[in-house]
Amino acid sequence: MSAEDLGRRLLGEVKEESLSELLSSLRTLRDPQPSSQLNIPALDQLLSIFQAPVPITQIEAPAPWSSPQHSSHRPVITKKHALKSAVIEITGRSSCSGKTQLLYYITALSVLPAVFQGHALYGKEGAVIVLDTDGRFDVSRLRQVMWHYVRQQQGTRYQSANPSSDVDVDALLTAALHHIHIFRPQSSASLLATIETLPNYLLSATTHISQNRCLQTLLLDSASAFFWQDRMADDQLEALAANEGTNKGSETKAFVQTWQALVRALRYVQSTFGCTIIATNWGLFTNTPPQQQQYTSQVTIPSIRPHLPPVWTSFCTLRIVVQREKVRQFVPEMSFMEAVAENDRRLEAVRQAGFSGWVDGWDSEGWSTEIRQRLRTVQGRGSFWFWVRDEGVGIEEWHGS
């Protein structure tokens, strides 16, 4: 065999793969069978219902030291299944509905380690990107949520026996917070540019200290921050087009084009780094059509009609609605003095009131029979409960009768 033929044969054995495929292989080596995406049972349970496992092919080449008689020259192809990275939308019907507080809890689990001083924290020990379009992401509050979570996992008996461990927890939280990267875009164009530059930023060895961590979560708080600003600009363009006698179809609206570009950029980041994307959203249009709430036989649950373009809605794996539980109001017959006497108890009831979350059933007519059946039989029937207090945030799998 000539040197040219040998070179051609060796070149033909070289396997080409994209950066996304290379990073996916590295993630598989690091965590071959991830048990969950968030390590939050209530949310992972819902994701497992809406996520269809995708087949992946793992190619194992024969060991170079193996002898020909004991090994085939052909690679071994193994078929496996993995969960596709999720996109979760958290919608609130009003302000103070718990959306951002839920993000703090998810962020804490994303960056904390799995174990700390012998106590299970169930953290993912990854990095987090925060696209804080609302400008309200509070690192001080996040640290408080993380502090409470770590202390809760350690238990009161350990805390009382180790009062000096506060220093260790402080060091843990400081180290974890360094792996949260916050960007604050001021417009949709700025948001798109930020997302498009994320791969270069994350793969740089000099811009941050998270090179040795996987990108666990990308948070967008919120997806609707520039909604009215973009719609007004779109209306102005339409008015200008009408004055000039041109017709702008709905497909060519700048608003829709912007969201198409945003989804493309987010999808590229997710396919490259395998991260979970979680976005908050406003609940502008509430509806309770009975035909769209048949997945639960307990109560009639409000759904949220999407106001963002369909390209975003179809991008989401799971859409969740959250709201604060209502506290009984003063009865009309109550006197002023009775109201004053009841005031302290009522304030405490408001403080202790929890938050409910459930699967948004707006598009449930497109759900498969399997999804409907699993939502009927799963604990909580597609809902969960969490609390938000000064000391921190906690999530329960199910609350109520």
C-alpha positions in Angstrom: 0.0 0.0 0.0 1.4 3.4 -1.0 1.8 6.2 1.4 -1.0 8.1 -0.4 -3.4 5.2 0.0 -2.5 4.8 3.6 -3.0 8.5 4.3 -6.4 8.4 2.5 -7.5 5.4 4.5 -6.4 7.0 7.8 -8.1 10.3 6.9 -11.3 8.4 6.2 -11.3 7.0 9.7 -11.3 10.5 11.2 -14.7 11.3 12.7 -15.9 14.8 12.3 -18.2 16.4 14.8 -19.5 19.9 15.6 -18.7 21.8 18.7 -22.2 21.0 20.0 -21.6 17.3 19.5 -18.2 17.5 21.2 -19.6 19.3 24.3 -22.5 16.8 24.4 -20.1 13.9 24.5 -18.2 15.6 27.3 -21.4 16.1 29.3 -22.3 12.4 28.7 -18.9 11.4 30.1 -19.4 13.6 33.1 -22.9 12.5 33.9 -23.9 9.5 31.7 -27.5 9.2 33.0 -28.6 12.4 34.8 -31.3 11.6 37.3 -33.1 14.9 36.8 -32.7 18.3 35.2 -33.3 20.5 38.3 -33.1 18.1 41.3 -36.4 19.7 42.4 -38.8 16.7 42.6 -42.0 18.8 42.1 -40.7 20.3 38.8 -38.7 17.3 37.6 -41.9 15.2 38.0 -43.8 17.6 35.6 -40.9 17.7 33.2 -40.8 13.9 33.0 -44.4 14.0 31.7 -43.9 16.5 28.9 -40.4 15.5 27.9 -40.0 12.8 25.3 -36.7 11.0 25.5 -34.5 11.3 22.4 -32.3 8.5 21.2 -28.6 9.1 21.3 -25.8 7.0 19.8 -22.7 6.3 21.7 -19.8 5.0 19.7 -17.1 3.1 21.5 -13.9 2.4 19.5 -11.9 -0.8 20.4 -9.0 -0.3 22.7 -5.8 0.4 20.9 -4.0 -2.3 23.0 -6.5 -5.0 22.2 -5.3 -7.8 19.9 -7.1 -8.4 16.6 -8.3 -11.9 17.6 -10.1 -10.5 20.6 -11.5 -7.4 19.1 -13.3 -6.3 16.0 -11.9 -3.3 14.1 -15.4 -1.9 13.9 -16.6 0.5 16.6 -19.3 -0.7 19.0 -22.5 1.4 18.5 -24.7 1.6 21.6 -28.2 3.0 21.5 -29.3 5.0 24.6 -32.0 7.5 25.4 -31.6 10.9 27.1 -33.9 13.6 28.1 -33.9 16.7 25.8 -32.9 19.9 27.6 -36.1 21.6 28.7 -37.5 25.1 28.3 -39.8 26.1 31.2 -42.0 29.2 31.2 -43.2 30.4 34.6 -46.2 32.8 34.3 -47.7 34.9 37.0 -51.2 36.4 36.8 -50.1 39.4 38.9 -47.1 41.0 40.5 -45.7 39.3 43.6 -46.9 35.9 42.4 -43.6 34.2 43.3 -42.0 33.9 39.9 -38.6 35.5 40.7 -38.6 33.8 44.2 -38.9 30.5 42.4 -36.0 31.4 40.2 -33.8 32.1 43.3 -34.5 28.6 44.6 -33.7 27.0 41.2 -30.5 29.1 41.0 -29.4 27.9 44.4 -29.8 24.3 43.4 -28.0 24.9 40.1 -24.8 26.3 41.6 -24.5 24.5 45.0 -22.6 21.3 45.3 -24.2 17.9 45.7 -22.7 17.4 49.2 -21.4 19.8 51.8 -19.7 18.6 55.0 -21.4 15.3 54.8 -24.8 16.7 54.2 -26.7 16.2 50.9 -27.5 19.5 49.2 -28.6 17.9 45.9 -27.0 20.7 44.0 -25.9 20.5 40.4 -22.7 22.4 40.9 -23.0 24.2 37.6 -23.0 27.7 36.3 -26.0 30.0 35.7 -26.6 32.7 33.2 -29.2 35.3 34.3 -30.7 37.6 31.7 -32.2 40.2 34.0 -34.3 42.2 31.6 -36.5 43.5 34.4 -33.6 44.7 36.5 -34.9 43.1 39.7 -32.7 40.1 40.2 -31.5 40.6 43.8 -28.3 38.9 44.7 -28.7 39.7 48.4 -32.1 37.9 48.4 -30.6 35.0 46.4 -27.8 34.6 49.0 -30.5 34.6 51.8 -32.4 31.8 50.0 -29.2 29.9 49.5 -28.2 30.3 53.2 -31.6 29.1 54.4 -31.5 26.1 52.1 -28.0 25.0 53.2 -28.9 25.4 56.9 -32.2 23.5 56.3 -30.3 20.6 54.7 -27.8 20.5 57.6 -30.6 20.3 60.2 -31.0 22.2 63.5 -29.1 19.6 65.5 -26.0 20.1 63.4 -26.3 23.9 63.5 -26.5 24.0 67.3 -23.6 21.6 67.7 -21.4 23.6 65.2 -22.0 27.3 65.7 -18.6 28.1 64.0 -19.9 26.6 60.7 -21.3 29.9 59.7 -17.9 30.8 58.4 -17.9 27.6 56.3 -21.3 28.3 54.9 -20.3 31.9 54.1 -17.3 30.6 52.1 -19.5 28.1 50.3 -22.0 30.7 49.2 -19.4 33.2 48.1 -17.7 30.5 46.0 -21.1 29.5 44.5 -22.2 33.0 43.7 -19.1 33.5 41.6 -20.6 31.1 39.0 -23.7 33.2 38.5 -23.3 35.5 35.5 -25.8 38.4 35.3 -26.5 40.4 32.2 -29.0 43.3 32.1 -30.1 44.0 28.5 -32.1 47.2 28.0 -34.0 46.3 24.8 -34.9 43.3 22.6 -32.0 44.1 20.3 -29.6 44.2 23.3 -31.1 40.9 24.6 -30.5 39.2 21.2 -27.0 40.5 21.0 -26.3 39.3 24.5 -27.6 35.8 23.8 -25.6 35.6 20.5 -22.3 36.4 22.3 -22.9 33.9 25.2 -21.0 31.0 23.4 -17.9 33.1 23.0 -18.2 34.4 26.5 -18.6 31.0 28.1 -15.9 29.3 26.1 -13.4 32.0 26.9 -10.7 31.0 29.4 -10.1 34.6 30.6 -13.5 36.3 31.1 -14.8 34.2 34.0 -14.0 31.4 36.4 -16.7 28.9 35.5 -14.6 27.2 32.8 -14.7 23.9 34.7 -18.4 23.9 35.2 -21.3 23.0 32.9 -23.8 25.6 32.1 -26.7 24.3 34.2 -29.4 26.9 33.7 -30.1 30.0 31.7 -32.7 32.3 33.3 -34.7 35.0 31.4 -36.5 37.3 33.8 -38.7 38.2 32.1 -39.5 37.3 28.6 -42.1 40.1 28.4 -39.9 42.9 29.6 -39.9 44.7 26.2 -43.3 43.5 25.0 -45.0 46.9 25.0 -41.9 48.7 23.8 -41.6 46.3 20.8 -45.3 46.4 20.0 -45.3 50.2 20.0 -42.4 50.2 17.6 -44.2 47.6 15.4 -47.4 49.8 15.3 -45.3 52.8 14.3 -43.7 50.8 11.5 -47.2 49.6 10.3 -48.5 53.2 10.4 -45.5 54.4 8.4 -46.0 51.5 5.9 -49.7 52.4 5.5 -48.8 56.0 4.8 -46.4 54.9 2.2 -48.9 52.6 0.6 -47.0 49.4 1.4 -48.6 46.4 3.1 -46.7 44.6 5.9 -48.0 41.1 6.5 -48.2 39.6 9.9 -45.3 37.2 9.0 -42.9 40.2 8.4 -43.7 42.1 11.6 -40.6 43.2 13.4 -42.1 41.9 16.6 -42.4 38.4 15.2 -39.0 38.5 13.5 -37.4 39.6 16.8 -38.8 36.6 18.6 -37.8 34.2 15.8 -34.3 35.5 16.1 -34.4 35.2 19.9 -35.6 31.6 19.8 -33.0 30.7 17.3 -30.2 32.2 19.5 -31.6 30.5 22.6 -31.9 27.1 20.8 -28.2 27.4 19.7 -27.0 28.1 23.2 -29.1 25.2 24.5 -27.9 22.8 21.9 -24.3 23.8 22.5 -24.2 23.7 26.3 -27.2 21.4 27.1 -28.6 23.8 29.6 -32.1 24.2 31.0 -33.8 27.4 30.0 -36.3 29.0 32.4 -38.2 32.2 31.6 -40.7 34.2 33.6 -43.6 35.8 31.8 -46.6 38.0 32.4 -50.1 36.6 32.5 -52.0 39.2 30.5 -55.0 37.2 29.4 -56.5 34.8 31.9 -59.1 32.2 30.8 -60.8 29.1 32.2 -62.2 27.2 29.2 -63.6 23.9 30.5 -62.4 21.9 27.5 -58.8 23.0 28.2 -58.8 22.0 31.8 -59.9 18.3 31.6 -56.5 17.0 32.7 -57.6 17.5 36.3 -60.9 16.5 37.9 -60.2 18.4 41.1 -61.0 22.0 40.4 -61.3 24.4 37.6 -57.8 25.9 37.1 -57.2 29.1 35.3 -55.1 29.0 32.1 -53.1 31.8 30.6 -53.6 32.7 26.9 -50.1 33.3 25.4 -49.4 36.9 24.2 -46.0 36.2 22.8 -45.6 34.8 19.3 -46.3 31.1 18.6 -42.6 30.6 17.9 -41.9 31.1 21.6 -44.8 29.1 22.9 -43.9 26.1 20.8 -40.3 26.4 22.0 -41.4 25.8 25.6 -41.4 22.3 27.0 -43.5 23.1 30.1 -45.6 26.1 30.9 -46.4 26.7 34.6 -48.7 29.3 36.2 -48.0 30.5 39.7 -50.1 32.7 42.1 -50.2 33.6 45.7 -52.9 31.9 47.7 -55.7 34.1 48.8 -56.2 35.1 52.4 -59.8 35.7 53.6 -60.8 39.3 53.6 -62.5 41.2 56.4 -66.2 40.5 56.3 -68.4 43.6 55.6 -70.2 43.3 58.9 -67.0 43.6 60.9 -66.7 46.8 63.0 -63.6 49.1 63.0 -62.5 47.9 66.4 -62.9 44.2 65.4 -60.8 44.9 62.3 -58.0 46.5 64.4 -58.0 43.6 66.8 -57.9 41.1 63.9 -55.2 43.0 62.0 -52.1 41.3 63.5 -53.5 37.8 63.0 -54.4 38.7 59.4 -50.9 40.1 58.7 -49.4 36.9 60.0 -51.8 34.9 57.8 -50.7 36.9 54.8 -47.0 36.3 55.6 -47.5 32.6 56.1 -49.7 32.2 52.9 -48.1 30.0 50.3 -48.0 30.0 46.5 -49.6 27.5 44.1 -48.2 26.4 40.8 -49.8 24.3 38.2 -49.4 23.2 34.5 -50.9 25.7 32.2 -53.7 23.9 30.3 -54.2 26.5 27.6 -53.0 24.3 24.8 -54.1 21.0 26.4 -56.1 20.0 23.3 -52.8 19.2 21.7 -51.7 16.9 24.5 -51.4 13.2 23.9 -53.6 10.7 25.8 -50.5 9.6 27.7 -49.8 13.1 29.0 -53.4 13.6 30.1 -53.4 10.2 31.9 -50.1 10.9 33.7 -51.3 14.3 34.9 -54.5 12.7 36.3 -52.5 10.1 38.2 -49.4 11.9 39.3 -49.2 13.3 42.8 -50.7 16.8 42.9 -52.4 16.3 39.5 -50.0 18.6 37.8 -49.7 21.1 40.6 -47.3 22.0 43.4 -47.0 24.3 46.4 -44.2 26.6 47.6 -43.7 29.2 50.3 -41.8 32.5 50.3 -40.8 34.0 53.6 -38.1 36.4 54.9 -35.8 33.5 55.7 -36.0 31.8 52.4 -38.0 29.8 49.9 -39.3 26.2 50.0 -41.0 23.9 47.6 -43.4 21.0 48.5 -44.5 18.3 46.1 -48.2 18.8 47.0 -50.2 20.8 49.4 -53.9 20.7 50.0 -56.7 18.2 50.3 
